[in-house]
């Protein structure tokens, strides 16, 4: 029987709706990774390295905004293993973050499938192993998140896109380094620097004369900041950890632990081979590694230019550079609207937390502490204990809000906060070396810095910077304002930058003083808040932030 016209129309609309729904789901990318030990020779000495699918560094993840990433990791090591995704915001999936406070380790011979979405993210990041000092054996790789095709990008498509994973390296195996730390002693001085797993002149990046190329550089090291520069070429900074920047030109860039920068290089010089230099910052001696920028029509002729000089121990130089980085508020981010177009009203902080890091000795061993508390892990990950309400694993509020000045002690330190509170956090560093803090699971705007302590609520003289990654501090103190949200959804946590001034997404290295900013929760509250490893440091200062709802 012939179907009536209205019925046929209803069927057509239903089929069209189903097809639209099927097309609306974001793409999936599937990976299978086998993690093994293997012999590597990054500095000419045989070492036991961590390989992923036989590669060191591991495979690069290439994705597009909103892609769903499924990675089945098989642990063939004789020890538990986890991977963490530096800078991936894990919206509503913080249990995929891959640190001990969030995940149960993957046991030897076992596997775990990471399932996460790069929701509303673009930019340059990397992944790394987070347990047992495995990072000192490799196991890291790059993450590149491209904008969707219809989203405008504030520069022309480059002719090529290169990833540089740079960082310090030790000739000792990671087990020996871990043993040094566990015995309560300092780490030795690094033996060298690596660029994409190689020593000097182990990498060549080929370019065509007259074209422009994008370089994404991440500091994947253990304890050292680095500086990168290219002989005869300028670096046009365009992105820092997922935020487009005002396009300033630099002769070199400081990149600190855990940070990722993206810059454009135009091959506008005579057809020769040019040296890419990566060197350590704030160290004596200065370590250096080199790679080659090879013009395809150069016939291997080296550039007749002196090697590009770089900064060495100057902290103010790095501070001034960080201050020069500004957020491009008119450029689109992951969505087709300017990065500075969101409006959220007034930010009223209701609480101030002062977190002071210190180098201490407990039970005859060197440790680091926050507010005199040196973190010790539990058998049950904090996220699991919180989710299942397992008693006796941790106590919310066991981390004091301010330094006590008393003797240091061991504890599973957990701070407590109420959901949707705006919390100002002030980080204080009385040590003589640059410190690296990783506020896991939060993005924030830096709104001030200086060489003195700033009272809570005092206006800042520094225009804010928006950050998703670690910030480095040298000197007395710095601080941030935190908005605690349990949902971690973008609409809940974005707010106006109008009262804060022009946002700056870049990191900072600061002399004695304060760096104030605003933390923005980007997912469900993460239970672990920790610093990255630094020189002469046993496993890092750690604390957990527990967010609770109140009626």
N, C-alpha and C positions, 0 to 999 in steps of 0.2 A: 504494500500500500504506500502511495506517495506521501511523504512527510509534509505536513502543513508548513507554510512559510514561517510563522512565529516559532514553531518547534525547531525548525532547521536553524533559525537564527540563534536560539538558545544553545543548541549543540555547538554551533560555530563559536559563540562567545566563550563557552566552557572550554572547548579545545584551545582556543587562543589564550585563555587565562592560564591553563595548565602549561602550555608551551612557554609563556612569559615567565611563569614561576620557575620552570626548569632552567631557563636561560639566566634568571636573576641570580642564581647561586654562584658565589665566587669560585674561581678555578681552584683545583687541588694540584699540588705537586708532591710526588711520592719519592722517598729516598730510602735506601737500605744501606746502613753503614756497619761495617765490621771493624771493630777496634782491636788492634793487636800491638804487641811490641815488635820492633824491628831495628836493625842496625842503621844508624845514621852517622854522617860525618860532617856536621855543619861547620865546625872549626878545624877540620882536619884530623880530629881525634874520634875514634870509634866510640859511640855512645848508644845506649838503649833508648830509643825514641818511641813515642806513641804515634802509630799510623792509623789513619782512617781509610779503609779500602786501599791499603798499601801506600798511601800518600802522606807526605809531610812537606808543607802544611796540608791540612785536610781539604776536601772538596769545597769549592765555593758554592754558596747558595745564591742563585739568581732568581729573584721573585719580583712581583708587581704588587702595588698597594692592594690590600684586602685578600691576597692569595692565602689559601689554607695550606699549611706546610705539615706534612706527615713524614716523620723520620723514625724508622725502626732501627734502633741502636742495639747491636749485639756486642756484649762485653766479653771479649776473649782474653782479657788480662787476668792475672792471678789475684786481683784485688778489686774491691768495689769501685764503681766508676759512675760519674755524672758529667753531663755537658750543660753549660749555662750559655744563654744567648744575650750577649752584652748589648743592651739598648733596645731589645725587643720588649714592648710594653706589656704584653700578656694581658690584654683586656679580658677579664672574666676567666682567665686561665693561669693564675699565678702558680698553680701547682705544677706547671710545665717548666718553671724557670730553671730548674736543675741545680739548685744549691742545697746544701745539707739541711738547712732549716725548713725547706719546702718539700723536697723529694726524699723518698727512701732510695739509697744507692742501688744501682744495678749490680746484682751479685755476679761474681765470676761465673761465666758460662750462661748467664741469663740475658734477657733482652727487655727493652722498654721502648714503647712507641710514643714519641713526643707528637702531640697534636695541638697546633697553635695557628692562629691567624695573624697575619701582619696587618691588623686592622688600622686603617687611617694612618699608615706610616709610609714614609719614604726615607731614603738616605743610606748611609754607609755604617756598617756595624761589623761585629765578628762574634764567633763563638769560641769557647775554651773549656777545658776540663776544670772542675771546681773542687775536686777532692784530692787529698794526700799529696799535694804539691805536684800533681800530674802536669800542670801547666808548664813546669820547667822541663818536661820531656816532649813537649809538642802538643798534638791533639787539637790545635786551634785552626781556624779557617775564616775566610771572609764571608760577609753577608751583604748583598747588594739589593736594595729594594727600589725599583724604578717607579716613576709616576705612571698612572694610567694614561693611555694614548690621548685621551681628550682633555687631560688636565694640562694647562700651559705651564711651561718651565721657563724661568727667567734668563735663559741663555740658549743659544742655538745648539742642536744636537752635536755632540763631539764626534770626531772621526773614529775615536777609539776610547775604551774605558778600561783603565788599568787599576789593579789592587796592589797595594804595598802593605805587607804585614811586617812591621819593624819592631824590634825590641832587644833587650839585653839577653845574654845567654851565658850559661856556665858549662864548663867541661865536665864537672862532676855530674853523675847521674842524679836524677830527682830523688832517689831513695837516700843517697848520701846527704843531699841538701836538707831533706826532711829530717834526717837523723841529727844534723847540726842544730836545727831549730828545736827539735824535741828535747835535745839535751840542754837547752837553755842558753845557747850561744848565738853569736851574730852570724848572719850570712857572710860569706867571703865577697870580695869585690868581683863583679862580673868579669868573665874572660873575654868577652867581645860582644858585638852586635850582629844580629841576623837581619837580612832582608829576604822575605819569602823563603826562609829556611836555609839561606846560603850566606857564606862569608863574602869577603870583598870580591867584587867583579863577578859575582855569581849570577847576576840577572842582567838581561838586556831588554829594553823596551824600544821597539822599532816604530818610528813615526815617519810620515811623509812630509816633506818640506811644504810649508804654507798652510798646513792643517792644524786644528786645535784638538787637544786630547784631554780627557778627564783622568785625574789620579785620585784614588781614594786611599788614604793612609791611616792605618790604625796602629796604636802603640800596644803591642801584645806582650810586653815584657813583664818582668817580675818586680823590679825595684827602681827603674831609672827612667827619667824623662828624656826625650830625644828632640833633636832639631833636624829638619830636612830642608835641603836646598838643591838647586839644579844649576850647574855651570852655564852662565850666559843667558839664563831664562828667568822670567818672572813667574810668580805663582798668583793666579787670580782666584781668591777664595770665593766659593759659591755655595757651600753647604757645610754645616757642622751638625752631625748626629741627627739628621732628619729635618733640619730647618734651613731654608735658604737664607743666605746672608747678603748684606750689602757687598757689592763686588769690589772690595779693596785689593790692591796689588801689594804683594810682599816679596822680599828677596829671599826670605826663609821663614819657616813656621815652627814654633815649639808645639810638640804634641806629647801630652803627659799620659801617665798610665791609664789605660782603659778608654782613651779618647780617640775619636775618629774625625778627620777633616777631609774635605773634598775640594780640590782646586783644579783650574784649567791651566794648561800650558800650551802656548802657541809655538809651533815649530817654525820660527821666523828668523833663524840664524843661518849662516852659511852651512852647506851640507857637510857636516863633520860629526864626530862622536863626542858627546858631552857627558861629564861626570855628574851623577846623582849622589849626593853626600848625605848620610845620616850619622849624626854624632850625639854623644851623651851630653846632658845638661846637668849642672850643679855637681860635677864629679871632678876629682883630681886623682889620676890622670883622666884625660878626655879620650873616650873610645870612639873609633870611626869605622864605618863601613861604606862601601861605594857600590854603585851599579852604573849601568851605561844607558844613556839616551842616544839611541842609534838612528841617524837619519838614513832612510832607505837608499839614498843616492850618495852616500858619503864615501863608499869604498874603504871604510874602516879608518879614515884619517882622523886622528885625535885633534880636538880643538886646541888651538894655540892660545889658550887663556890660562891664567893662574887658577888653581883650585878655589872654589868659592869659600870665603871665610865664614865662620858662624860664631854665634855667642857661645860662651862656655859656662861661667858660674854666675852671670849677672841675673839676679832675680828681678830687679826693676825692669830690665829689658823685656822679660817675659810678661810681667804685669802690664806694662804699657801696651804690648801687643794684644793681650787679651781684652784690654779696655777698648781697643780700636775696632773690635769685631761687633757688628751691629746686625740685628735681625732685619731682613727685608720685609717690611710690613705690607707692602703692596703686592708681593708675589704670592701665588697660590701655593698651598701646602699639599697635603694628600687630597684635599677637596678643592673644587673650583671656586674658592673664595679666598681673598687675601688673608695672609697669616695674622694680620693685626685687626681683623674685622669683628672679632667676638666681643661681646659685652656682658659683664657679669656683676656690675655694681661694686659697692664698697667692700674692701677686705678689712675686716675687723678681727685682729688677733685677740684670742682670749687666754692665751697661755704662752709662756716662754720656757723653752728647754735649753739649758746650757750644757754642752757636751765637750768635756776637756779630755784630750788624749794625753797619755803619759807613758813613759818608759819605766818599767818597774821590775823588781826582783821578787818573786814569790816562790817559797820553798827552794831557794837557791838557784832558780832558773829565771832567765830573762823572759819577760812577757810585756805585752802592751795592754793598757787598760783605758776604759772610758769612765770618767767620774769615779775612779778608783776600783772599778769592777772589771776584771779580766774574764772574758766569756769562756765558758766550757760547754761543749755540745752535750746533748742528751742522746740516749739510745733511740728515742722516739722523736722524729722531726717535729718541730714546733707547729707547723701547719697541720700535721696529722693530729697532734694532741689537741689543738684548738678546734678542729673540725668535729672530732669525735668526743670532745669534752672529757679527755683523759686527765684525771686528777694527778697531781704530784709531779708533773713534768716541768712546769714553770709557774711562776706567780706574776700576774700582771702588776706593774708598778714596782717591781723589784729593782728597777734601774732608777736611781735618783735623778731628779730634774736639774740638778746643779752639782758642780764639783764640791766634794766635802772637805778636801784637803787631808783626809785621813789615810791610813795605810791601805794599800791595795789588797783585794781578796778575790777569790775565784767564785763565780756564780753564773748560772744561765740567766743572763740579764735580759729582762723584758720590760720595755716601757709601756705604759698604758695611755690611751687617748680615747676621747669620745668621737664617734662618727660625726662628720661634718663640722668639727671644730677647725678653726684656723689657728695654727700653732706656729709661733716663731721659734726657730731652732738656731741657736748660736753655737758654732763650733770653735773651740779654743785650742790653740796650739802653742805651748810654751817651749817646744823643742827648737833646736837649732837647725832642723832640716825640713825640707818640703814634705808635707803630708798629703796623702791621697785618700779621699773619702768617697765611697760609693754608696749612694742612697738608693738602694735597690727597689725598683718598682715605682719611683716617683720622677716626675719632671718638675722643673721649678724655674722661677725667674730670679736671677741675682739682682739685688737692688742696692747694694752698697758694699764698700770695702774701705779699709783705712788702716792706719798704723796704731790705732787705739781701740779700746772697747767702746761700743756704742750702746747706750741705754736702750732698753726695749721700747719700741715705738718711736724712736728718734728718726726723723727723715734722713734718707741717705743722699749723699752727693753723687753717687754713681748711678747712671741709668741702668736699668735691669737687663740681665741677659737670661734668655730662656735656655735651659739645659735639660738633657735627658741622661747625661753621663757623669762620671766622676769629676769633682772639682778638687784642685790641689791648693793647699794652704801652707804658707810658711810664716811663722811668727805667733802672735798672741791668739787671735780668735777670728771666726767668721760665723755668719748665721743665715738662716733661711726661715721663711714663713711657710707653714704646711697646712694644707686643707685636707683633712682626713675624710675619705669617702670609702664606704664599703663596696659600692657597686663598681667603681672604677670606670664608669662610662664617660665619654667625652662631654656629653651634654650636661653632666652633673658638675663637672669640675672646671670647665673653661671659665675665664673671667676677663674683665676688661684690663687692658694694659694702659688705658688712658691715664689713670692716676699714677701709674708707675713710670711713665716715660717710654722712650724708645727701647724695645726689647733687644737683647743681645744674646744670641744662642751660644756664644763661645765660652770655653773654659778659662780658668784664671789660675795663675800662680802668684801668691800674695806674700808680701813681707809682713812684718808684725802688724796686726790690725784685725779688722772684722770684715767679713764678706757676708752680706745679708741678702736673702732672696726668698722666693715664695715657692714652696713645694706644692706640686699638683699631683694628686694620686691619679695614676693612669690605669689602674686595675684594682682588683680586690687587695686589701692591705697585705703586704708581704711581711712575713714574720721575721725577716733577717735584715739587719742594717749593719753594714760592715765597711771597713776600710780596705783598700787594696794593699798588697804587700809593699813594703818599703825597705830601704837599706837597713841592715842590722835589726831585723825584726823576726820574731817567731810568728806563727800564724796570727792573722790580723786582729785588731780590736774589733769586737763584735757586740752588737746589742740587737734586740728584737723589738719591734714596735707592734703592739697589739691594739687593734682598734675595736671598740665595742659600741653597740647601739644603746641609746638611752631614750626613755620615753619622756 
